Amino acid sequence: MDPERKAAIRRTFKWGALGYVLLLGSVAWAYFAINHWRGSRGGLLALSGAMVVAGVASFLTIPILRATNPKRRFMGMSVTTYMVASTLFGLAVAAFLVVLAIATPQ
């Protein structure tokens, strides 16, 4: 591997590390949400927060995927396109869970 590509890969790892920090933050959010809102509302809000953080964390891995293997394909599309599509789907599910949590009577 050429030195320029190695340097590009090394620069992208900070984004992956930030994703792991966010995932640890989602555990704190889940603990807060479950204890603050009792019943199904707390669980739905905790799950929604975890989905948002998982989506953002996966989105942060896109620079790593571009640097390591830019031509890789998954299910007929580029890895970047697949990651963006799955992240947007996850955020849509998280938004649905928030609406469901708010609409659920307590």
SEDOTI-469873 format. One record per residue: z, x, y of N, C-alpha, C, CB in turn; residue number from 1; residue in one letter. Coordinates in Angstrom, 1 decimal, always signed. Glycine has a CB too. Layout:
# residues N
n.up Z; n.east X; n.north Y; ca.up Z; ca.east X; ca.north Y; c.up Z; c.east X; c.north Y; cb.up Z; cb.east X; cb.north Y; i NUM; aa a
...
***
This chain:
# residues 106
n.up +0.0; n.east +0.8; n.north -1.2; ca.up +0.0; ca.east +0.0; ca.north +0.0; c.up +0.0; c.east +0.9; c.north +1.2; cb.up +1.2; cb.east -1.0; cb.north +0.0; i 1; aa m
n.up -0.8; n.east +0.5; n.north +2.2; ca.up -0.9; ca.east +1.3; ca.north +3.4; c.up +0.4; c.east +1.2; c.north +4.3; cb.up -2.1; cb.east +1.0; cb.north +4.2; i 2; aa d
n.up +0.7; n.east +2.2; n.north +5.1; ca.up +1.9; ca.east +2.1; ca.north +5.9; c.up +2.0; c.east +1.0; c.north +6.9; cb.up +2.1; cb.east +3.5; cb.north +6.7; i 3; aa p
n.up +0.8; n.east +0.6; n.north +7.4; ca.up +0.8; ca.east -0.5; ca.north +8.4; c.up +1.2; c.east -1.8; c.north +7.8; cb.up -0.6; cb.east -0.6; cb.north +9.0; i 4; aa e
n.up +0.8; n.east -2.0; n.north +6.5; ca.up +1.2; ca.east -3.3; ca.north +5.8; c.up +2.6; c.east -3.2; c.north +5.4; cb.up +0.3; cb.east -3.5; cb.north +4.6; i 5; aa r
n.up +3.1; n.east -2.1; n.north +5.0; ca.up +4.6; ca.east -1.9; ca.north +4.7; c.up +5.4; c.east -2.2; c.north +6.0; cb.up +4.9; cb.east -0.5; cb.north +4.2; i 6; aa k
n.up +5.0; n.east -1.7; n.north +7.1; ca.up +5.7; ca.east -2.0; ca.north +8.4; c.up +5.7; c.east -3.5; c.north +8.7; cb.up +5.1; cb.east -1.2; cb.north +9.5; i 7; aa a
n.up +4.6; n.east -4.2; n.north +8.5; ca.up +4.5; ca.east -5.6; ca.north +8.7; c.up +5.4; c.east -6.4; c.north +7.8; cb.up +3.0; cb.east -6.1; cb.north +8.5; i 8; aa a
n.up +5.5; n.east -6.0; n.north +6.5; ca.up +6.4; ca.east -6.7; ca.north +5.6; c.up +7.8; c.east -6.4; c.north +6.0; cb.up +6.1; cb.east -6.2; cb.north +4.1; i 9; aa i
n.up +8.1; n.east -5.2; n.north +6.4; ca.up +9.5; ca.east -4.9; ca.north +6.8; c.up +9.9; c.east -5.7; c.north +8.0; cb.up +9.7; cb.east -3.4; cb.north +7.1; i 10; aa r
n.up +9.0; n.east -5.9; n.north +9.0; ca.up +9.3; ca.east -6.7; ca.north +10.2; c.up +9.6; c.east -8.2; c.north +9.8; cb.up +8.2; cb.east -6.6; cb.north +11.2; i 11; aa r
n.up +8.9; n.east -8.7; n.north +8.8; ca.up +9.1; ca.east -10.1; ca.north +8.5; c.up +10.4; c.east -10.5; c.north +7.7; cb.up +7.9; cb.east -10.6; cb.north +7.6; i 12; aa t
n.up +11.1; n.east -9.5; n.north +7.2; ca.up +12.2; ca.east -9.8; ca.north +6.4; c.up +13.4; c.east -10.3; c.north +7.3; cb.up +12.7; cb.east -8.6; cb.north +5.7; i 13; aa f
n.up +13.4; n.east -10.1; n.north +8.6; ca.up +14.5; ca.east -10.6; ca.north +9.4; c.up +14.4; c.east -12.2; c.north +9.4; cb.up +14.4; cb.east -10.1; cb.north +10.8; i 14; aa k
n.up +13.2; n.east -12.7; n.north +9.3; ca.up +13.0; ca.east -14.2; ca.north +9.3; c.up +13.5; c.east -14.8; c.north +8.0; cb.up +11.5; cb.east -14.6; cb.north +9.4; i 15; aa w
n.up +13.4; n.east -14.1; n.north +6.9; ca.up +13.9; ca.east -14.5; ca.north +5.6; c.up +15.4; c.east -14.5; c.north +5.7; cb.up +13.4; cb.east -13.7; cb.north +4.5; i 16; aa g
n.up +16.0; n.east -13.5; n.north +6.3; ca.up +17.5; ca.east -13.4; ca.north +6.4; c.up +18.0; c.east -14.5; c.north +7.3; cb.up +17.9; cb.east -12.0; cb.north +7.0; i 17; aa a
n.up +17.3; n.east -14.8; n.north +8.3; ca.up +17.7; ca.east -15.9; ca.north +9.2; c.up +17.7; c.east -17.3; c.north +8.4; cb.up +16.8; cb.east -16.0; cb.north +10.4; i 18; aa l
n.up +16.8; n.east -17.4; n.north +7.5; ca.up +16.7; ca.east -18.6; ca.north +6.7; c.up +18.0; c.east -18.7; c.north +5.8; cb.up +15.5; cb.east -18.6; cb.north +5.8; i 19; aa g
n.up +18.4; n.east -17.6; n.north +5.2; ca.up +19.7; ca.east -17.7; ca.north +4.4; c.up +20.9; c.east -18.0; c.north +5.3; cb.up +19.9; cb.east -16.4; cb.north +3.7; i 20; aa y
n.up +20.9; n.east -17.5; n.north +6.5; ca.up +22.1; ca.east -17.8; ca.north +7.4; c.up +22.1; c.east -19.3; c.north +7.6; cb.up +22.0; cb.east -17.0; cb.north +8.7; i 21; aa v
n.up +20.9; n.east -19.9; n.north +7.9; ca.up +20.8; ca.east -21.3; ca.north +8.1; c.up +21.2; c.east -22.1; c.north +6.9; cb.up +19.3; cb.east -21.7; cb.north +8.5; i 22; aa l
n.up +20.9; n.east -21.7; n.north +5.7; ca.up +21.3; ca.east -22.4; ca.north +4.5; c.up +22.8; c.east -22.4; c.north +4.3; cb.up +20.6; cb.east -21.7; cb.north +3.3; i 23; aa l
n.up +23.4; n.east -21.3; n.north +4.7; ca.up +24.9; ca.east -21.3; ca.north +4.7; c.up +25.5; c.east -22.2; c.north +5.7; cb.up +25.4; cb.east -19.9; cb.north +5.0; i 24; aa l
n.up +24.8; n.east -22.4; n.north +6.9; ca.up +25.2; ca.east -23.3; ca.north +7.9; c.up +25.1; c.east -24.8; c.north +7.4; cb.up +24.4; cb.east -23.1; cb.north +9.1; i 25; aa g
n.up +24.1; n.east -25.0; n.north +6.5; ca.up +23.9; ca.east -26.4; ca.north +6.0; c.up +25.1; c.east -26.8; c.north +5.1; cb.up +22.6; cb.east -26.5; cb.north +5.3; i 26; aa s
n.up +25.7; n.east -25.8; n.north +4.4; ca.up +26.9; ca.east -26.1; ca.north +3.6; c.up +28.0; c.east -26.5; c.north +4.5; cb.up +27.3; cb.east -24.8; cb.north +2.8; i 27; aa v
n.up +28.2; n.east -25.8; n.north +5.7; ca.up +29.2; ca.east -26.2; ca.north +6.6; c.up +28.9; c.east -27.6; c.north +7.2; cb.up +29.3; cb.east -25.2; cb.north +7.8; i 28; aa a
n.up +27.7; n.east -27.9; n.north +7.5; ca.up +27.3; ca.east -29.2; ca.north +8.0; c.up +27.6; c.east -30.3; c.north +6.9; cb.up +25.8; cb.east -29.3; cb.north +8.4; i 29; aa w
n.up +27.3; n.east -30.0; n.north +5.7; ca.up +27.5; ca.east -31.0; ca.north +4.6; c.up +29.0; c.east -31.3; c.north +4.5; cb.up +27.0; cb.east -30.5; cb.north +3.3; i 30; aa a
n.up +29.8; n.east -30.3; n.north +4.6; ca.up +31.3; ca.east -30.4; ca.north +4.5; c.up +31.8; c.east -31.3; c.north +5.7; cb.up +32.0; cb.east -29.1; cb.north +4.5; i 31; aa y
n.up +31.3; n.east -31.0; n.north +6.9; ca.up +31.7; ca.east -31.8; ca.north +8.0; c.up +31.2; c.east -33.2; c.north +7.9; cb.up +31.1; cb.east -31.2; cb.north +9.3; i 32; aa f
n.up +30.0; n.east -33.4; n.north +7.5; ca.up +29.4; ca.east -34.8; ca.north +7.5; c.up +30.2; c.east -35.7; c.north +6.5; cb.up +28.0; cb.east -34.8; cb.north +7.2; i 33; aa a
n.up +30.4; n.east -35.1; n.north +5.3; ca.up +31.1; ca.east -35.9; ca.north +4.3; c.up +32.5; c.east -36.2; c.north +4.6; cb.up +31.1; cb.east -35.1; cb.north +2.9; i 34; aa i
n.up +33.2; n.east -35.3; n.north +5.3; ca.up +34.6; ca.east -35.6; ca.north +5.7; c.up +34.7; c.east -36.4; c.north +7.0; cb.up +35.3; cb.east -34.3; cb.north +6.0; i 35; aa n
n.up +33.7; n.east -36.4; n.north +7.9; ca.up +33.7; ca.east -37.1; ca.north +9.1; c.up +33.3; c.east -38.6; c.north +8.9; cb.up +32.8; cb.east -36.5; cb.north +10.2; i 36; aa h
n.up +32.2; n.east -38.8; n.north +8.2; ca.up +31.7; ca.east -40.1; ca.north +7.9; c.up +32.0; c.east -40.5; c.north +6.4; cb.up +30.2; cb.east -40.3; cb.north +8.3; i 37; aa w
n.up +32.8; n.east -41.4; n.north +6.2; ca.up +33.2; ca.east -41.7; ca.north +4.8; c.up +32.1; c.east -42.6; c.north +4.2; cb.up +34.5; cb.east -42.4; cb.north +4.7; i 38; aa r
n.up +32.0; n.east -42.6; n.north +2.9; ca.up +31.1; ca.east -43.5; ca.north +2.2; c.up +29.7; c.east -42.9; c.north +2.1; cb.up +31.0; cb.east -44.8; cb.north +2.9; i 39; aa g
n.up +28.7; n.east -43.7; n.north +2.0; ca.up +27.3; ca.east -43.3; ca.north +1.8; c.up +26.7; c.east -42.7; c.north +3.1; cb.up +26.4; cb.east -44.4; cb.north +1.3; i 40; aa s
n.up +27.2; n.east -43.1; n.north +4.2; ca.up +26.7; ca.east -42.5; ca.north +5.5; c.up +26.9; c.east -41.0; c.north +5.6; cb.up +27.4; cb.east -43.2; cb.north +6.7; i 41; aa r
n.up +28.1; n.east -40.5; n.north +5.2; ca.up +28.3; ca.east -39.1; ca.north +5.2; c.up +27.4; c.east -38.3; c.north +4.3; cb.up +29.8; cb.east -38.8; cb.north +4.9; i 42; aa g
n.up +27.3; n.east -38.9; n.north +3.1; ca.up +26.4; ca.east -38.2; ca.north +2.1; c.up +25.0; c.east -38.2; c.north +2.5; cb.up +26.5; cb.east -38.9; cb.north +0.8; i 43; aa g
n.up +24.5; n.east -39.3; n.north +3.1; ca.up +23.1; ca.east -39.3; ca.north +3.5; c.up +22.9; c.east -38.4; c.north +4.7; cb.up +22.7; cb.east -40.7; cb.north +3.9; i 44; aa l
n.up +23.8; n.east -38.3; n.north +5.6; ca.up +23.7; ca.east -37.4; ca.north +6.7; c.up +23.8; c.east -35.9; c.north +6.3; cb.up +24.7; cb.east -37.7; cb.north +7.8; i 45; aa l
n.up +24.7; n.east -35.7; n.north +5.3; ca.up +24.8; ca.east -34.3; ca.north +4.8; c.up +23.5; c.east -33.9; c.north +4.1; cb.up +26.0; cb.east -34.2; cb.north +3.8; i 46; aa a
n.up +22.9; n.east -34.8; n.north +3.3; ca.up +21.7; ca.east -34.5; ca.north +2.6; c.up +20.5; c.east -34.3; c.north +3.6; cb.up +21.3; cb.east -35.6; cb.north +1.6; i 47; aa l
n.up +20.5; n.east -35.2; n.north +4.7; ca.up +19.5; ca.east -35.0; ca.north +5.7; c.up +19.6; c.east -33.7; c.north +6.4; cb.up +19.6; cb.east -36.2; cb.north +6.7; i 48; aa s
n.up +20.8; n.east -33.3; n.north +6.7; ca.up +20.9; ca.east -32.0; ca.north +7.4; c.up +20.5; c.east -30.8; c.north +6.4; cb.up +22.4; cb.east -31.8; cb.north +7.8; i 49; aa g
n.up +20.8; n.east -31.0; n.north +5.2; ca.up +20.4; ca.east -29.9; ca.north +4.2; c.up +18.9; c.east -29.9; c.north +4.1; cb.up +21.0; cb.east -30.2; cb.north +2.8; i 50; aa a
n.up +18.2; n.east -31.1; n.north +4.1; ca.up +16.8; ca.east -31.1; ca.north +4.0; c.up +16.1; c.east -30.5; c.north +5.3; cb.up +16.3; cb.east -32.6; cb.north +3.9; i 51; aa m
n.up +16.7; n.east -30.7; n.north +6.4; ca.up +16.1; ca.east -30.1; ca.north +7.7; c.up +16.3; c.east -28.6; c.north +7.6; cb.up +16.9; cb.east -30.7; cb.north +8.9; i 52; aa v
n.up +17.4; n.east -28.1; n.north +7.2; ca.up +17.7; ca.east -26.7; ca.north +7.1; c.up +16.8; c.east -26.1; c.north +6.0; cb.up +19.1; cb.east -26.4; cb.north +6.8; i 53; aa v
n.up +16.6; n.east -26.7; n.north +4.9; ca.up +15.7; ca.east -26.2; ca.north +3.9; c.up +14.3; c.east -26.1; c.north +4.3; cb.up +15.8; cb.east -27.1; cb.north +2.6; i 54; aa a
n.up +13.9; n.east -27.1; n.north +5.1; ca.up +12.5; ca.east -27.1; ca.north +5.7; c.up +12.3; c.east -26.0; c.north +6.6; cb.up +12.2; cb.east -28.4; cb.north +6.3; i 55; aa g
n.up +13.3; n.east -25.8; n.north +7.5; ca.up +13.2; ca.east -24.7; ca.north +8.5; c.up +13.2; c.east -23.4; c.north +7.8; cb.up +14.3; cb.east -24.8; cb.north +9.5; i 56; aa v
n.up +14.1; n.east -23.2; n.north +6.8; ca.up +14.2; ca.east -22.0; ca.north +6.1; c.up +12.9; c.east -21.7; c.north +5.3; cb.up +15.4; cb.east -22.0; cb.north +5.1; i 57; aa a
n.up +12.3; n.east -22.7; n.north +4.7; ca.up +11.0; ca.east -22.4; ca.north +4.1; c.up +9.9; c.east -22.1; c.north +5.1; cb.up +10.6; cb.east -23.6; cb.north +3.2; i 58; aa s
n.up +10.0; n.east -22.7; n.north +6.2; ca.up +9.0; ca.east -22.4; ca.north +7.3; c.up +9.1; c.east -21.0; c.north +7.8; cb.up +9.2; cb.east -23.4; cb.north +8.5; i 59; aa f
n.up +10.4; n.east -20.5; n.north +7.8; ca.up +10.6; ca.east -19.1; ca.north +8.2; c.up +10.1; c.east -18.1; c.north +7.2; cb.up +12.1; cb.east -18.9; cb.north +8.4; i 60; aa l
n.up +9.8; n.east -18.5; n.north +6.0; ca.up +9.2; ca.east -17.6; ca.north +5.0; c.up +7.7; c.east -17.4; c.north +5.1; cb.up +9.6; cb.east -18.0; cb.north +3.6; i 61; aa t
n.up +7.1; n.east -18.2; n.north +5.9; ca.up +5.6; ca.east -18.1; ca.north +6.1; c.up +5.2; c.east -16.7; c.north +6.5; cb.up +5.1; cb.east -19.1; cb.north +7.1; i 62; aa i
n.up +5.8; n.east -16.0; n.north +7.5; ca.up +5.4; ca.east -14.7; ca.north +7.9; c.up +5.5; c.east -13.7; c.north +6.7; cb.up +6.2; cb.east -14.2; cb.north +9.0; i 63; aa p
n.up +6.5; n.east -13.9; n.north +5.8; ca.up +6.6; ca.east -13.0; ca.north +4.7; c.up +5.5; c.east -13.2; c.north +3.7; cb.up +8.0; cb.east -13.3; cb.north +3.9; i 64; aa i
n.up +5.1; n.east -14.5; n.north +3.5; ca.up +4.0; ca.east -14.8; ca.north +2.6; c.up +2.7; c.east -14.3; c.north +3.1; cb.up +3.9; cb.east -16.3; cb.north +2.3; i 65; aa l
n.up +2.5; n.east -14.4; n.north +4.4; ca.up +1.3; ca.east -13.9; ca.north +5.1; c.up +1.1; c.east -12.4; c.north +5.0; cb.up +1.2; cb.east -14.3; cb.north +6.5; i 66; aa r
n.up +2.3; n.east -11.7; n.north +5.1; ca.up +2.2; ca.east -10.3; ca.north +5.1; c.up +2.1; c.east -9.7; c.north +3.6; cb.up +3.5; cb.east -9.7; cb.north +5.7; i 67; aa a
n.up +2.7; n.east -10.4; n.north +2.7; ca.up +2.7; ca.east -9.8; ca.north +1.3; c.up +1.4; c.east -10.2; c.north +0.6; cb.up +3.8; cb.east -10.3; cb.north +0.5; i 68; aa t
n.up +0.9; n.east -11.4; n.north +0.7; ca.up -0.3; ca.east -11.8; ca.north +0.0; c.up -1.0; c.east -12.9; c.north +0.7; cb.up +0.1; cb.east -12.3; cb.north -1.5; i 69; aa n
n.up -1.8; n.east -12.5; n.north +1.7; ca.up -2.4; ca.east -13.5; ca.north +2.6; c.up -3.5; c.east -14.3; c.north +2.0; cb.up -3.0; cb.east -12.8; cb.north +3.8; i 70; aa p
n.up -4.1; n.east -13.9; n.north +0.9; ca.up -5.2; ca.east -14.6; ca.north +0.3; c.up -4.8; c.east -15.5; c.north -0.9; cb.up -6.3; cb.east -13.7; cb.north -0.2; i 71; aa k
n.up -3.5; n.east -15.5; n.north -1.2; ca.up -3.0; ca.east -16.3; ca.north -2.3; c.up -3.2; c.east -17.8; c.north -2.1; cb.up -1.5; cb.east -16.0; cb.north -2.6; i 72; aa r
n.up -3.5; n.east -18.5; n.north -3.2; ca.up -3.8; ca.east -19.9; ca.north -3.1; c.up -2.8; c.east -20.6; c.north -4.1; cb.up -5.2; cb.east -20.3; cb.north -3.5; i 73; aa r
n.up -2.4; n.east -21.8; n.north -3.7; ca.up -1.5; ca.east -22.6; ca.north -4.6; c.up -2.0; c.east -24.1; c.north -4.5; cb.up +0.0; cb.east -22.5; cb.north -4.1; i 74; aa f
n.up -2.3; n.east -24.6; n.north -5.7; ca.up -2.8; ca.east -26.0; ca.north -5.8; c.up -4.1; c.east -26.2; c.north -4.9; cb.up -1.7; cb.east -27.0; cb.north -5.3; i 75; aa m
n.up -4.9; n.east -25.2; n.north -4.9; ca.up -6.2; ca.east -25.4; ca.north -4.1; c.up -6.1; c.east -25.1; c.north -2.7; cb.up -6.7; cb.east -26.7; cb.north -4.4; i 76; aa g
n.up -5.0; n.east -24.8; n.north -2.1; ca.up -4.9; ca.east -24.5; ca.north -0.7; c.up -4.1; c.east -23.2; c.north -0.5; cb.up -4.2; cb.east -25.7; cb.north +0.1; i 77; aa m
n.up -4.3; n.east -22.7; n.north +0.7; ca.up -3.6; ca.east -21.5; ca.north +1.0; c.up -2.0; c.east -21.7; c.north +1.0; cb.up -4.0; cb.east -20.9; cb.north +2.4; i 78; aa s
n.up -1.3; n.east -20.6; n.north +0.7; ca.up +0.1; ca.east -20.8; ca.north +0.7; c.up +0.7; c.east -21.2; c.north +2.0; cb.up +0.8; cb.east -19.4; cb.north +0.2; i 79; aa v
n.up +0.1; n.east -20.7; n.north +3.1; ca.up +0.6; ca.east -21.1; ca.north +4.4; c.up +0.4; c.east -22.6; c.north +4.6; cb.up -0.1; cb.east -20.4; cb.north +5.5; i 80; aa t
n.up -0.7; n.east -23.2; n.north +4.3; ca.up -1.0; ca.east -24.6; ca.north +4.4; c.up +0.0; c.east -25.4; c.north +3.5; cb.up -2.4; cb.east -24.9; cb.north +4.0; i 81; aa t
n.up +0.2; n.east -24.9; n.north +2.3; ca.up +1.1; ca.east -25.6; ca.north +1.4; c.up +2.5; c.east -25.6; c.north +2.0; cb.up +1.1; cb.east -25.0; cb.north +0.0; i 82; aa y
n.up +3.0; n.east -24.5; n.north +2.5; ca.up +4.3; ca.east -24.4; ca.north +3.0; c.up +4.5; c.east -25.3; c.north +4.3; cb.up +4.7; cb.east -22.9; cb.north +3.4; i 83; aa m
n.up +3.5; n.east -25.4; n.north +5.1; ca.up +3.6; ca.east -26.2; ca.north +6.3; c.up +3.6; c.east -27.7; c.north +5.9; cb.up +2.4; cb.east -26.0; cb.north +7.3; i 84; aa v
n.up +2.7; n.east -28.0; n.north +4.9; ca.up +2.7; ca.east -29.4; ca.north +4.5; c.up +4.0; c.east -29.8; c.north +3.8; cb.up +1.5; cb.east -29.6; cb.north +3.5; i 85; aa a
n.up +4.5; n.east -29.0; n.north +2.9; ca.up +5.8; ca.east -29.3; ca.north +2.3; c.up +7.0; c.east -29.4; c.north +3.2; cb.up +6.1; cb.east -28.4; cb.north +1.1; i 86; aa s
n.up +6.9; n.east -28.5; n.north +4.2; ca.up +8.0; ca.east -28.5; ca.north +5.3; c.up +7.9; c.east -29.8; c.north +6.1; cb.up +7.9; cb.east -27.3; cb.north +6.2; i 87; aa t
n.up +6.7; n.east -30.2; n.north +6.5; ca.up +6.6; ca.east -31.5; ca.north +7.2; c.up +7.0; c.east -32.7; c.north +6.3; cb.up +5.2; cb.east -31.7; cb.north +7.7; i 88; aa l
n.up +6.7; n.east -32.7; n.north +5.1; ca.up +7.1; ca.east -33.7; ca.north +4.2; c.up +8.7; c.east -33.8; c.north +4.1; cb.up +6.5; cb.east -33.6; cb.north +2.8; i 89; aa f
n.up +9.3; n.east -32.6; n.north +3.9; ca.up +10.7; ca.east -32.5; ca.north +3.9; c.up +11.4; c.east -33.0; c.north +5.1; cb.up +11.2; cb.east -31.1; cb.north +3.6; i 90; aa g
n.up +10.8; n.east -32.7; n.north +6.3; ca.up +11.4; ca.east -33.2; ca.north +7.6; c.up +11.2; c.east -34.7; c.north +7.7; cb.up +10.7; cb.east -32.5; cb.north +8.7; i 91; aa l
n.up +10.1; n.east -35.2; n.north +7.2; ca.up +9.9; ca.east -36.7; ca.north +7.2; c.up +10.9; c.east -37.4; c.north +6.3; cb.up +8.5; cb.east -37.1; cb.north +6.8; i 92; aa a
n.up +11.2; n.east -36.8; n.north +5.1; ca.up +12.2; ca.east -37.4; ca.north +4.3; c.up +13.6; c.east -37.3; c.north +4.9; cb.up +12.3; cb.east -36.6; cb.north +2.9; i 93; aa v
n.up +13.9; n.east -36.2; n.north +5.6; ca.up +15.2; ca.east -36.1; ca.north +6.3; c.up +15.3; c.east -37.1; c.north +7.4; cb.up +15.3; cb.east -34.7; cb.north +6.9; i 94; aa a
n.up +14.2; n.east -37.4; n.north +8.1; ca.up +14.3; ca.east -38.4; ca.north +9.2; c.up +14.5; c.east -39.8; c.north +8.6; cb.up +13.0; cb.east -38.4; cb.north +10.0; i 95; aa a
n.up +13.9; n.east -40.0; n.north +7.4; ca.up +14.1; ca.east -41.3; ca.north +6.7; c.up +15.6; c.east -41.5; c.north +6.3; cb.up +13.2; cb.east -41.4; cb.north +5.5; i 96; aa f
n.up +16.2; n.east -40.4; n.north +5.8; ca.up +17.6; ca.east -40.4; ca.north +5.4; c.up +18.5; c.east -40.7; c.north +6.6; cb.up +17.9; cb.east -39.1; cb.north +4.7; i 97; aa l
n.up +18.2; n.east -40.1; n.north +7.7; ca.up +19.0; ca.east -40.4; ca.north +8.9; c.up +18.9; c.east -41.9; c.north +9.3; cb.up +18.6; cb.east -39.5; cb.north +10.1; i 98; aa v
n.up +17.7; n.east -42.4; n.north +9.3; ca.up +17.5; ca.east -43.8; ca.north +9.6; c.up +18.3; c.east -44.7; c.north +8.6; cb.up +16.0; cb.east -44.2; cb.north +9.7; i 99; aa v
n.up +18.2; n.east -44.3; n.north +7.4; ca.up +18.9; ca.east -45.1; ca.north +6.3; c.up +20.4; c.east -45.0; c.north +6.5; cb.up +18.5; cb.east -44.5; cb.north +4.9; i 100; aa l
n.up +20.9; n.east -43.8; n.north +6.9; ca.up +22.3; ca.east -43.6; ca.north +7.1; c.up +22.8; c.east -44.5; c.north +8.2; cb.up +22.7; cb.east -42.2; cb.north +7.3; i 101; aa a
n.up +22.0; n.east -44.5; n.north +9.3; ca.up +22.4; ca.east -45.3; ca.north +10.5; c.up +22.4; c.east -46.8; c.north +10.2; cb.up +21.6; cb.east -44.9; cb.north +11.7; i 102; aa i
n.up +21.3; n.east -47.2; n.north +9.4; ca.up +21.1; ca.east -48.6; ca.north +9.2; c.up +22.1; c.east -49.2; c.north +8.1; cb.up +19.7; cb.east -48.9; cb.north +8.7; i 103; aa a
n.up +22.7; n.east -48.3; n.north +7.3; ca.up +23.6; ca.east -48.7; ca.north +6.2; c.up +24.9; c.east -49.2; c.north +6.8; cb.up +23.9; cb.east -47.6; cb.north +5.2; i 104; aa t
n.up +25.3; n.east -50.4; n.north +6.5; ca.up +26.6; ca.east -50.9; ca.north +7.1; c.up +27.8; c.east -50.2; c.north +6.4; cb.up +26.7; cb.east -52.5; cb.north +6.8; i 105; aa p
n.up +28.8; n.east -50.0; n.north +7.1; ca.up +30.0; ca.east -49.3; ca.north +6.6; c.up +31.1; c.east -50.3; c.north +6.4; cb.up +30.4; cb.east -48.2; cb.north +7.5; i 106; aa q
***
